[in-house]
Amino acid sequence: MTSLLCDLGVAARVIKDGHILLVQEAKGPFEGKWGLPKGHVQSGETPEKAVLRELMEETGYSGQLLGLAGLRTTHRREQNAIFLAFDVAIDQEQFGYDDSEIREIRWCSISDVTSLDFISETMYQLVLHGLLKKQSTIPFRIPLSRHGEDYHVYSSDHVLQLAKEVMM
């Protein structure tokens, strides 16, 4: 079996008290546009660790994973591009963030987001679905593996129960 290289990106969807945490890009092709805290998975890093790292770098918040919010797949520039959005709960204390990458951090309500210029339609839909609660989180379970490795499985509760029964 051969490996398939792909562009693997992640984003953190943080919703608290009816507001969503958004960032405005300070530079690059998306300068001035809004979106979820996001970035690429680095070599040797799991998507779960990458999303928490990106959240900290771009907003100064640390957090805990709640589950998978969405998945986008496409093919561009001669390779597959996969984007995983995770629902994340943040800790209350905020530390410093990289202001060379992020111009502004803002907590937005549903009425705020309709007037913002978003990075992509995918990002906008993830924001709307989160605020309108039209799409549920697929919870993550760690570990399902009996080997204790860094292993995450995302599934509905009935699939998880079946897996637990089979493993016993």
GIWOVEN-V263724 format. One line per field, one symbol per residue. ss: DSSP state (a for helix, b for strand, c for the rest). psi: psi as a letter, one per 40 degrees, with the letter a starting at -180 (. if undefined). Layout:
# GIWOVEN-V263724
ss=???
psi=???
This chain:
# GIWOVEN-V263724
ss=cccccbbbbbbbbcbbccbbbbbbbccccccccbbcbbbbccccccaaaaaaaaaaaaacbbbbbbbbbbbbbbbbccbbbbbbbbbbbbbbbbcccccccbbbbbbbcaaaaccccbccaaaaaaaaaaaacccccbbbbcccccccccccbbccaaaaaaaaaaac
psi=hiihiihhiiihhhhhfeiihiihheiaeeheiiaihiaihihehiddddddddddddeehiihhdahdihhiihifeiihhhhhihhhiidhhaiigeddhdihhhiidddddeihididddddddddddefehihhiihhieieeeighhhhiiddddddddddd.
